Amino acid sequence: MNKITIEAPAKINLTLDILRKLPSGYHEIESVKQSVQIKDILTIRESENMRIRCNIPEVPLDSKNLVWKAVDLLKSRFGIEKNVEIDIKKNIPVGAGLGGGSSDAAATLNGLNKLWGLCLEEQELIGLASEVGCGCCFCISGGTAVVSGIGNEIKRIKTPELNLVVAYLDFQVSTRDAYSSLDYSQIGKNRKTKRMIAAIEKENVNEIAENLHNDFEFSIFEMHPEIREIKKAMLENGALGSVMSGSGSAVFGIAESRKSAERICSILRQKLNFAIATSTC
């Protein structure tokens, strides 16, 4: 085998409780993360030289890309002298809070584990992913999970299939800027993650929608009120619940059916370039 093609799903945060800033500078969180059916496609092939190609111009093609970092980590950790070319077909908007870069890096770890015959187990891959970036840990297996610590503690759970609307404004929100702008008097108080887990265990879609929450909204909505307007539009047009994903600028809503999701999308597309009806995976 000298070539492998692998999918990298986007993620959304059903909840994101930011509990406190740690002495290390990282933040302790509790979150329910969920993979969705919006996927980048990575084709990895052995090559004489390391190279990344991408269909989106703003994606870095060097060591600034987490994919490159993932390759370097495996090569150095296991004494591998081979190189690879990686073609990334981006379908996940860049800098949207949908975890595209982290998912691409996790897919690279998974793909190279197979391509190079490393036979690494999931927990070993999660450990490596934490060195690439904490956001990568969940993406190793995806699905639904309770994510805690600094994003490196993963507990798998199972949620019912959800019909979703995902909308993205044409600008990025830096995760670093989002954390630096946090209002610590507001975050960590709602603690919706436990209630979300209970709703998921009951497979109650309405309760899942009612408990959507993101502590970043307090500060990001002040910085970018247009993101709040997208959430408002989803709710006014029939979404059962809506929330910003990660640090934004993507917003998603839960719809009661695929037909309802598509109807909401058709309304949002009158103002937005990116609004898609999708589902969990």
C-alpha positions as CSV (number, residue, x, y, z in Angstrom):
1,M,0.0,0.0,0.0
2,N,1.5,3.4,-1.0
3,K,-1.7,5.5,-1.0
4,I,-4.8,5.9,1.2
5,T,-7.8,8.2,1.1
6,I,-9.5,9.1,4.3
7,E,-12.4,11.3,5.4
8,A,-12.1,14.0,8.1
9,P,-15.5,15.0,9.5
10,A,-16.4,18.4,10.9
11,K,-17.4,18.7,14.5
12,I,-19.9,20.8,16.4
13,N,-20.1,21.6,20.1
14,L,-23.5,20.7,21.5
15,T,-22.2,22.2,24.7
16,L,-19.0,24.1,25.6
17,D,-18.6,25.0,29.3
18,I,-15.3,26.9,30.0
19,L,-14.6,26.3,33.6
20,R,-11.4,28.1,34.4
21,K,-8.0,29.2,33.2
22,L,-5.2,26.9,34.4
23,P,-1.7,28.0,35.4
24,S,-0.4,26.5,32.2
25,G,-2.4,29.1,30.2
26,Y,-4.8,26.4,28.9
27,H,-8.5,26.4,29.9
28,E,-10.3,23.5,31.6
29,I,-13.5,22.7,29.7
30,E,-16.5,20.4,29.6
31,S,-18.0,19.8,26.2
32,V,-20.1,17.4,24.2
33,K,-18.6,17.2,20.8
34,Q,-20.4,15.7,17.8
35,S,-19.2,14.7,14.3
36,V,-21.3,15.9,11.3
37,Q,-21.6,14.9,7.7
38,I,-19.5,17.7,6.4
39,K,-16.1,16.2,5.5
40,D,-12.8,17.0,4.1
41,I,-11.1,14.3,2.0
42,L,-7.4,13.6,2.4
43,T,-5.4,11.5,-0.1
44,I,-2.1,10.5,1.3
45,R,0.6,8.9,-0.9
46,E,4.2,8.0,-0.3
47,S,6.6,10.5,-2.0
48,E,10.3,11.5,-2.1
49,N,9.4,14.9,-0.6
50,M,7.0,16.1,2.0
51,R,4.2,18.2,0.4
52,I,0.7,19.4,1.2
53,R,-1.7,20.6,-1.5
54,C,-5.2,22.1,-0.9
55,N,-8.0,23.4,-2.9
56,I,-8.4,26.4,-0.6
57,P,-5.7,29.1,-1.0
58,E,-5.7,30.4,2.6
59,V,-4.8,27.0,4.0
60,P,-1.1,26.9,5.0
61,L,1.0,24.3,3.1
62,D,3.9,24.2,5.5
63,S,4.7,23.5,9.2
64,K,1.9,26.0,10.2
65,N,-0.6,23.3,9.1
66,L,-1.5,20.7,11.8
67,V,-1.3,18.0,9.1
68,W,2.4,18.7,8.6
69,K,2.9,18.7,12.4
70,A,1.2,15.3,12.6
71,V,3.4,13.8,9.9
72,D,6.6,15.2,11.6
73,L,5.5,13.8,15.0
74,L,5.0,10.3,13.6
75,K,8.3,10.4,11.7
76,S,10.3,11.5,14.7
77,R,8.6,9.3,17.2
78,F,9.0,6.1,15.2
79,G,12.2,6.9,13.3
80,I,10.5,6.9,9.9
81,E,12.4,8.4,7.0
82,K,9.6,8.2,4.4
83,N,7.8,11.2,3.1
84,V,4.3,11.7,1.9
85,E,2.3,14.0,-0.3
86,I,-1.1,14.9,1.1
87,D,-3.9,16.4,-1.0
88,I,-6.6,18.0,1.1
89,K,-10.0,18.7,-0.5
90,K,-11.6,21.2,1.9
91,N,-15.4,21.1,2.4
92,I,-15.3,22.3,6.0
93,P,-15.0,26.1,6.1
94,V,-11.7,27.4,7.5
95,G,-11.7,29.1,10.9
96,A,-15.3,28.4,11.5
97,G,-15.2,26.6,14.8
98,L,-16.0,23.3,13.0
99,G,-12.6,21.7,13.8
100,G,-11.5,21.3,10.2
101,G,-7.8,21.7,10.8
102,S,-7.9,19.4,13.9
103,S,-9.9,16.8,12.0
104,D,-7.5,16.8,9.0
105,A,-4.6,16.3,11.4
106,A,-6.4,13.4,13.2
107,A,-7.2,11.9,9.8
108,T,-3.5,12.1,8.9
109,L,-2.6,10.2,12.1
110,N,-5.2,7.6,11.3
111,G,-4.2,7.3,7.7
112,L,-0.4,7.1,8.3
113,N,-1.1,4.5,11.1
114,K,-2.5,2.3,8.3
115,L,-0.2,3.4,5.5
116,W,3.0,2.8,7.5
117,G,1.7,-0.3,9.4
118,L,2.3,1.2,12.9
119,C,-0.6,-0.8,14.5
120,L,-1.3,1.9,17.0
121,E,-4.4,1.6,19.2
122,E,-6.9,4.4,19.7
123,Q,-5.6,5.5,23.0
124,E,-2.1,5.7,21.6
125,L,-3.3,7.8,18.7
126,I,-5.2,10.1,21.1
127,G,-2.0,10.6,23.0
128,L,-0.2,11.5,19.8
129,A,-3.1,13.8,18.8
130,S,-2.8,15.7,22.1
131,E,0.8,16.6,21.1
132,V,-0.4,18.0,17.8
133,G,-3.3,20.0,19.3
134,C,-5.9,19.2,22.0
135,G,-8.7,19.7,19.5
136,C,-7.3,16.7,17.5
137,C,-8.0,14.2,20.3
138,F,-11.8,13.9,19.8
139,C,-11.3,13.7,16.0
140,I,-9.3,10.4,16.2
141,S,-12.6,8.5,16.4
142,G,-15.2,11.2,16.2
143,G,-18.9,10.3,16.8
144,T,-20.2,11.8,20.0
145,A,-18.1,12.3,23.1
146,V,-17.9,14.1,26.4
147,V,-14.6,16.1,26.2
148,S,-13.0,17.4,29.4
149,G,-9.7,18.5,30.8
150,I,-8.0,20.7,28.2
151,G,-9.7,18.8,25.5
152,N,-7.7,15.6,25.9
153,E,-10.0,13.6,28.0
154,I,-12.5,11.7,25.8
155,K,-15.5,9.6,26.9
156,R,-17.5,8.1,24.1
157,I,-21.3,8.3,24.2
158,K,-24.0,7.8,21.6
159,T,-26.6,10.4,20.5
160,P,-29.7,9.9,18.4
161,E,-29.4,11.1,14.8
162,L,-29.9,14.9,14.6
163,N,-31.0,16.9,11.6
164,L,-28.9,20.0,11.4
165,V,-28.5,23.3,9.7
166,V,-24.9,24.7,9.6
167,A,-24.3,28.3,8.6
168,Y,-21.1,30.1,8.3
169,L,-20.3,33.8,7.8
170,D,-17.4,34.6,5.5
171,F,-14.9,35.5,8.3
172,Q,-12.8,33.6,10.7
173,V,-12.7,34.0,14.5
174,S,-9.3,33.2,16.0
175,T,-9.5,30.7,18.9
176,R,-6.7,32.5,20.6
177,D,-8.5,35.9,20.4
178,A,-11.7,34.2,21.6
179,Y,-10.0,32.9,24.7
180,S,-8.3,36.2,25.4
181,S,-11.6,38.1,25.2
182,L,-13.4,35.8,27.7
183,D,-15.4,37.5,30.5
184,Y,-14.6,35.3,33.4
185,S,-17.5,36.7,35.4
186,Q,-19.9,35.0,33.0
187,I,-18.4,31.7,31.9
188,G,-18.6,28.4,33.7
189,K,-21.9,29.2,35.4
190,N,-24.5,27.4,33.3
191,R,-22.7,24.0,33.2
192,K,-25.0,22.6,30.6
193,T,-22.9,19.6,29.7
194,K,-24.4,17.3,32.4
195,R,-27.9,18.2,31.4
196,M,-27.0,17.6,27.7
197,I,-25.7,14.1,28.6
198,A,-28.9,13.3,30.4
199,A,-30.9,14.5,27.4
200,I,-28.8,12.3,25.1
201,E,-29.2,9.3,27.3
202,K,-33.0,9.8,27.0
203,E,-32.7,10.2,23.2
204,N,-34.9,13.3,23.6
205,V,-34.2,15.6,20.7
206,N,-36.2,18.5,22.1
207,E,-34.2,18.4,25.3
208,I,-31.0,18.2,23.4
209,A,-32.0,21.3,21.5
210,E,-33.0,23.1,24.7
211,N,-29.6,22.5,26.3
212,L,-27.4,23.7,23.6
213,H,-24.9,26.1,25.1
214,N,-21.5,27.8,24.4
215,D,-19.7,30.0,26.9
216,F,-17.9,31.7,24.0
217,E,-21.2,33.4,22.9
218,F,-21.0,35.9,25.8
219,S,-17.9,37.6,24.4
220,I,-18.0,36.7,20.7
221,F,-21.6,38.0,20.2
222,E,-20.4,41.4,21.6
223,M,-17.5,41.4,19.1
224,H,-19.5,40.0,16.2
225,P,-23.3,40.7,16.6
226,E,-23.9,39.4,13.1
227,I,-23.3,35.9,14.5
228,R,-26.0,36.4,17.0
229,E,-28.3,37.4,14.2
230,I,-27.7,34.1,12.4
231,K,-28.7,32.2,15.6
232,K,-31.8,34.4,15.9
233,A,-32.7,33.7,12.3
234,M,-32.5,30.0,12.8
235,L,-34.7,30.1,15.8
236,E,-37.3,32.4,14.1
237,N,-37.5,30.1,11.1
238,G,-38.2,26.9,13.0
239,A,-35.0,25.5,14.5
240,L,-35.6,23.6,17.8
241,G,-32.4,25.1,19.2
242,S,-29.3,26.9,17.9
243,V,-25.9,27.7,19.1
244,M,-22.5,28.9,17.9
245,S,-19.9,26.1,17.4
246,G,-16.5,26.4,19.1
247,S,-15.2,30.0,18.8
248,G,-17.3,30.7,15.7
249,S,-18.2,32.0,13.3
250,A,-20.3,29.0,12.4
251,V,-23.7,28.6,13.9
252,F,-25.8,25.4,13.8
253,G,-29.4,24.6,14.6
254,I,-31.2,21.4,15.3
255,A,-34.3,20.9,13.0
256,E,-37.2,18.5,13.6
257,S,-36.7,16.9,10.2
258,R,-34.5,16.9,7.1
259,K,-37.3,18.8,5.2
260,S,-37.3,21.5,7.9
261,A,-33.5,21.8,7.9
262,E,-33.6,22.3,4.1
263,R,-36.3,24.9,4.4
264,I,-34.3,26.9,7.0
265,C,-31.2,26.6,4.8
266,S,-33.1,28.1,1.8
267,I,-34.0,31.1,3.9
268,L,-30.5,31.6,5.3
269,R,-28.9,31.3,1.8
270,Q,-30.7,34.6,0.9
271,K,-28.0,36.3,3.0
272,L,-25.2,33.8,3.4
273,N,-22.9,32.0,1.0
274,F,-22.7,28.9,3.2
275,A,-25.8,27.3,4.8
276,I,-26.1,23.5,4.5
277,A,-28.6,20.9,5.7
278,T,-26.7,17.9,7.2
279,S,-26.9,15.4,10.0
280,T,-24.8,13.8,12.7
281,C,-22.4,10.9,12.0
